[in-house]
Amino acid sequence: MKLFLYNSLLFILLPFMVIRLLYKSILDRDYLKNISNRFGFFKEDTRPNLVWFHAVSLGEVISSQILVKKLLKDNNILLSVSTPTGLREAYKIYGDSLIVVYAPWDFIFFVNSFVKKFKPKALILFETEIWPSMIHAMWKKNKPVALSNARLSESSFKKYTRVNLAINGTLRKFSLILAQSFEHVHRFKKMGIKEKYIIRAGSTKFDFNELKISDTFPELSNINYILAASTHTGEDEIIIEAYKKLKKEFYDLKLIIVPRHPERARAVREILRKKNVNGQIASDLYLSISKNDVSIVDTTGMLNGLYETAKVSFIGGSLMSKYGGHNIIEPASNKSPFIVGPHMRNFKDILNLFLEKNACLKLNNPDELFDAFKKLLNNDKLRNHMIDNAYNIVDENKGSSNIQYNYLKDLIK
C-alpha cells in the first residue's frame, strides 16, 4: 500500500519531472542524452551476470571507483547515474569496461522495465541513495540489495523519522548496509534495521590517494594562486569579494574557480564582469592564469592536479545550508591546506576528525573567508602543519574500499 501511494505520487509528478529535465538541458544538453533511459527504455547491449551499481552524480562516481574496479574483477557491472556530470565522468574512468546508463526514474513500471532488460543479480546503492521502487523490484526477485559507503546525516535521519512508517518497509529490504561510521550505524539502527545487517566499514573516500591522478599541472607550481573548488550559485560572489580584498595585500595572487556544475562557468564569468575583475573561462589553464587574475574551469577531472599546486583551497557547497558541503578528503590527499564554510552536514563526521586534529579551518560565517585565506597565506608554518595533520588522517583511515569489496563479494555470491 505504501509503495502504491509512493508510485501514485510519482505518476502525478512525472510531467513536472520532465519539465525540470528540459529546463536543466538549457545549460547542459546532455540532460537530454538517452532521455529514454529515464523511462526504462534502453538500447544498450546487455551482458550476463550483471551487478547493478548506482552512483547518482559526479562525486559518487569518483568516490566509488576503487570499489567498482575491484568488483569488476569478478563481475560484469552495470553502472547507473542520474546526472550528465556523473555520466561523463563514468565514461572517462571506465570506457567500455562496463555498461554506463542513466538510471530510470523510480516509478515502478520504469524500474521493472530496467530490471527485465538487464536482469541484474544484485543491486548496490552508493551512499544515501534510498529508492523504494528500485529496492522493491530487486527484493521481490530475491536479489541482494546493499547500501555501500552508507551515510545517514542527522538532518536526513530527522526527515526519515517523520515519515518512518512510509520508509521503514523499504529499509527492511536491504540485505546489507556498509556504514561509514558508528554514528551512521546508530542512526540506521534507530530507523528499525536489525544490527546484523549493518556493518561499520569506513568511507571509501579515504582511499582517494590510491587513485592514479590523470591531470597534474607542474607549470602552475610557481604561480601564487588560491583555489575555489566545487562552488555553487551564491558562493562565487562571496569568494570573488574576498579575493578582491586579498589582491590588495598579495599583488601577485591569482584565483581559480571550479564550479561544481561546469555549465555555470558563463554565469561565474558574468559575476566577474559585473565586479570589474579580470577573468575568463580557461581553455588553456596556464595561458589563462598568466594573463588573468581569475580563471574559471568548465570541465571536470582537474581538481586533483589543482589541489596539488594551490597555496590554499576553499571547498564549495559549504557557505550555504542548502548544499551541505563537498569532499574534503580530496584536498587532504593532495596535500592542499583547505578552508570550509559553516555548512558541512554531508561530511559532518569526517570533518570532525579534521577539526579535532587542527587539519583545516572552518568558518563560522561567510564573512570570515577573507581572514581565513589571509591567515593561511601569511603563515607557511601553519599551512604545512595543516597539510601534515590532514594527510595523516587520510593515511590512518584508508582501506574501506577493500573492506566493502570483501563484504559485497560474499553477498553477491
N, C-alpha and C positions, 0 to 999 in steps of 0.2 A: 504493500500500500504506500509506504514512504517513497519507494523507488518510482512508483507510478506518479505520485504527486510531483516529485522532482522532475521527471521527464515531461510531465504536462506543463510545468512552468517553463522548461527549456523550449518546448514546442511554441509556446506563446512568444518567447523572446527571440526566436530564430530570425524573424525579419530585422530586428534591431541589431543582432549579431552580424548579419550580412551588411547592413548599412555601416556599422562600425568598421568592418573589414575594408569596405570600399573607401571610407574616409581615410583610414591609415594608408591605403595604397596610393594616395595622392603624394605622400612623401617617400614611400618605398614601394615600387611596383611589384616587388617580389611577394607582397602580401597576396597578390592575385595569382602567383605562380602555383600551378597544380591546385587550384581552388576546389576542384572536385574531391580532393583528399579530405577536406573538411566535412564533406557529406558522406564519406565512407566509400568513395569510388577511387580505385587505384589501377593505373596502367602498369605499374612497376612489376617486373618479374619477381616471383617468389622463390624461396629456397626451402629445403627440408629442415625440420628440427630447429625452427627459429625461436630465439628468446627475444621477447618484446621488451625493449628498454626505452622508457620515456624520460627525456630531459627537456624541460619546457623551453628554455631560452639559452642565450649565449653563455651566461655564467655557468649554468648547469652542464652544458655540453663540454665546456673547458674543464670544469671540476671533476667530471665523471670519466674523463678519457683514459686515465690509467686503469681504472676498474673495467671499463668497456674493453680495452685492449687485452686485458687478462682473460675476460670472458670469451673473447674471440678465439683464443687458443683451443677451446673445446666446443664452441658452438657457432652457429650462424646467428648473426644479430640483426634485428630489425629495430632501428633507432628512429623514434618519432619525436618531433619537436613541434612547437607552436608558433615560433616567430621566424621571420626571414633571417635575422642575425644568427639565430641558432642553426638554421638550415645551411647557411653559407659556411659557417664555421665547421659544421659536421662534414660537409663535402671536402673542405680544406684539410681536415685532420685525417679522414678515413678513405677518401676517394671512393673506389668501388669495392672496398674490402667488406662492406656491409651495406644493407639497404637503408636509405635515409628517406623519410616521408614526413609530410605534415600529419600530425595526429588528427583523427576525426574529432569533431565536436562531441561532447559527452552525452549526446542523445542516443538512446539505446539502439535504435534502428541503424544509425550510422556506425556505432561501435560493433554491432553484430555483423554488419557487412564487412568491416575491417577484419574481424576475427575469422569470419568464413573465408575471406580471401587468403590470409597469411597463415592461419592455423598455428598460432604461437603455442609453444609448450609451457611457457611461463611468462609472467609479467613482472618487471622490475620498475617501480616508480622511484624517481630520484628526488630526495629532499622533502618538499612539502606538498607533493602532488597527490591529493586525495580526490579521485574522480569516481563517484558512485557507480556509474554505468560501466566504465572500463573494468573496475574491480569486480562488479557483479557478473559481467559477461564471462570473465575468466574463471571466477569462483564456481559459477554454475556448471562449467565444463570440467570441474575438478582439477584445474590447473593452479599451480602455486602462484601466489601473489606476494611480492615483497616490497617493502619501503626501505630503500637504501639511503645511507647518509641522512637519516631521518632527523628532522628537527621540528619542534612544536614550540614556537615562541610564546611568551607569556600572553601577548595580545591575541594570538591565534587560539591559544588554549581557552581564554575567556570567551572568545567568539564561538568556538565549538561547544563550550559548556552551555551557552544559551540555547543551542539547537541540538543538545545532546541526544534527545530521542530520535532526531532525524539522522544524525551521523553515526550513532552507536552501532547500528546494524552493519554499516559499511566497514567500520574499523574492525569488527569481529571477523571479517572475511580475509584479513591479512594472515598469511602463513608465517611471516617473519618481518620484524621491524628492527633494523640496524640503526640504533640511535647514536647521535653524535656525543652526547654527554649524559651524566647521571641526572641532570636537571630535566632533560628531554625524556629520559626513561620514566622519571617520576610523573611527568605530565601525561604521558601516554597511559600509564597505569591508572591514573585518576580518571581517564576517559573510559575506563572499563575493560581495557585489554589485559588479558592474563599475562602474568610475569614471564611465563615460559616462552612466550612468543617475542619478547623484547630483549635485545642484547645491546649493551653499550659497546660500540665499535669504533668510536672516534670519528674524525672528519677526514675525508679523502683530500680536502683542500691542503692539509699539511704535507701531502706528498708532492706538492707542486714542483719542488726543486729536482724531482726525478725526471721531469719532462725536458725534452730537448728544445731549447729556445731557438726558434727559426729566425726571428728578426732581432738582430743586435745592431747598435749604432755607435761603433767606436769613433766615428767622425764627430759625434756630439760630446765626447768626453771632455773636451777642452772648452765647452760652452757653458756659461753660468746660467742654468735655467731651472725653473720650478715647473712641476707637472700637476695639472688638474685632471684627474682620471675619472672616467665614467660619470661625467656631470649630467644633471637633469635640468629641465626647464625651471627657471627661477634661481638656479645656483650660479650660472655664468656671470650674471650681473654683479653678484657679491664678490666672486673671485676676481673679476676684472677691476673692480673698485679697489680691492686690496692690493692688486698688482700695481695700479697707478700710484698708490702711496709708496709702495716698496721701491718703485722705479726712481723716486726722488732721492732715495738713500743708497740704492745699489744701481749705479748708472748703466752697467753692462748686463743687467738681469733680463732674461727672456722668460716667456711663458708659453708652454704648450698645453693646449686644451684638447682632451679626447672625450667628446660627448658619448654617453652610454649608447645612444642610438645615432649612428653615423649620419642619418638623413637630417639631423638637426644642425649640421655644420653650417649651412647657409644662414640659419637663424642666429647662430653664435657670431658669424661674421657681421651680420646686421647690427648686433649689440655693440660690437667693436666700433663700427662706423658711427653709431649714434653717440658713443662716448669718446670719439676722436682719438682712438687708439689704433696705431699702425699694426694691421694684421691681415692674414689671408689664409685660405684653405691650402694646405700643403700638398701639392702633387709631388714635389721633391722636398723632403723634410729639411735636409741640410741647407739647400739653397734658400728655402723659405725662412728658416730661423736665422740665417745670415743677414737677410735683407729686412726682416720684420721684427717688431717687438713681440708679437704674438703669432703663433702658428696653430692652426686647427687641423686635427687629424680626422679624416672622414672615412677611415677604413678600420676594420677590426684586426686583432692579432699583433698589434705593435706595442702594447703596453709593457710586456716583459722587458724588451730592449730599452724602452724609455725609462722604466724604473731603475735600470742598471746605472744610468748616467745622470739622472736628475739629482740636483742638490737636495731638494725636499719635494715630497709628493703630498697632494691632498686627495683624499678618497671621496668621490662624489656620492650622491644619493643620501648624504648624511646631514645636510643642512636643513632639510625639511622633513617633518614627521611622516609624510605620506610615502616616502621612498624606503626608508629603513636601512640604508647603507649598502655597501658592497664589500667584496672580498678584500680583507686586509692581509691575508697570507701571501698574496702575490707580491706586494712591495717588500714584505719581510723576507721572502725567499730570495728576492733580487737585491737585498741589502740597500734598500732605499728608506731613509727616515721619513715617517709619514704622520700626517695630521688627519683626524676625523672630526666630523661635526657632532652635534649633540644627539643625533637620532640614528642609532645603530642597532635597532631592535632585532634585525635579521641576523646579527652576529654578536649578540649580547654576551653569550658565554665565552666565545673566543676572544672578544675584545677585553673581557675582564682579565684573562690571562696576561694580555699585553700591558694593561694598566697596572696590574699588581707588580710587574717586573720593570716598570718605567721604560717600556719599549715603544711608546708612541705618545703623542699629545692629543688630548680630547678637548674640544671647545665646549664651553657652557652655552654659548650663543654665537650666531654667525658673525657678530661684530668683533669677535676675538681673532678672526682669521689673520688679519694683518699682523697683529702682535705675535701670533704663533709662528708665522713664516719668518718674521724678523728675528725672533728669539733663536730659531734654528740656524738661520743664515749667518748670524753673528757668532755662533758658538760651535766650532769644529769638534771640540771635545764632547759636547752634549750629543751632537749628531752621531758621532762614532759610537758613543755609549749606547744610544738607542738602537743603532744598527746591530751591534753585538747581542744585545738583550733579545731583540726580535728574532734574530737568526737562531739563537739558542732555543727559543720557544718552539720554533718550527722543527728543529732537529729533535727535540725531546718528544714531540707528539706525532712524528711521521710513522707510517706503517699501516694506516687504516685501510688503504686500498687492498692490501694483501689479506688482511683480516676479513674484510667484507667479501672479497672474492672467494675465500675458502668456505664461508657460510653459504653464499649463494650457489657455489658449485655443488655442495651437498644437497641443497634444497632442490635444485634443478634435476639432479639425478634421481 
